Amino acid sequence: MDWLSTYSQALEDRDEREHIYKDCIESYTKLADHAAASWSTSLNVPGDTATADSAVSKARSKGKGAVEVDPPTLTGLRTDLASTQKARATLQSQLTDFTTQLDALSTQQRLSRQQLTVLTKQKQDVDRKLRDRDEELRGKSKLVEQAHDEMAALGLQLNIAEVRSERLEKENKELVERWMRRMGEEAERVNRDSKWE
């Protein structure tokens, strides 16, 4: 397995792990929003201290059955709510960043797969062409060997023909010399017989 396949598989595994917790994150976000809204409404978060103090005074004036809200407790709840909202904003920012990175990596993975498909096809084409060239080279090498063999055979035949030609030329020369010698002898004999000498 090459590095690209390993990298793609690792990205897919990571995506599966992160998507498992997606519902939990969304549910927690909704719950935190709902809780923040409830605290803000019940505790008058946007209001000022005077409103809170008047609420405390009214609660004290109602007698024994009323619930008293201590200002330091209210301040602590407000601080806790602000911290929770800040933490929630931080988590939301991190979630956005992670989502952006995930989208970018998914796009990169898709492009890598497309590039891998193109490269695989190109490799197959080159492999096929290489096999064709190898087959062509084997055929041409065979033709060259046959041509060498034929040239060697023709060279051998030419040598034999030259030797035979030289031998025939020599024999012909000897025959001509013998014939000329014989004709000379016959001419001399005819002259002797005719007494022309």
HELIX and SHEET records of a PDB file:
HELIX    1   1 TRP A    3  ILE A   20  1                                  18    
HELIX    2   2 LYS A   22  LEU A   43  1                                  22    
HELIX    3   3 THR A   49  SER A   61  1                                  13    
HELIX    4   4 PRO A   71  SER A  194  1                                 124    
END                                                                             
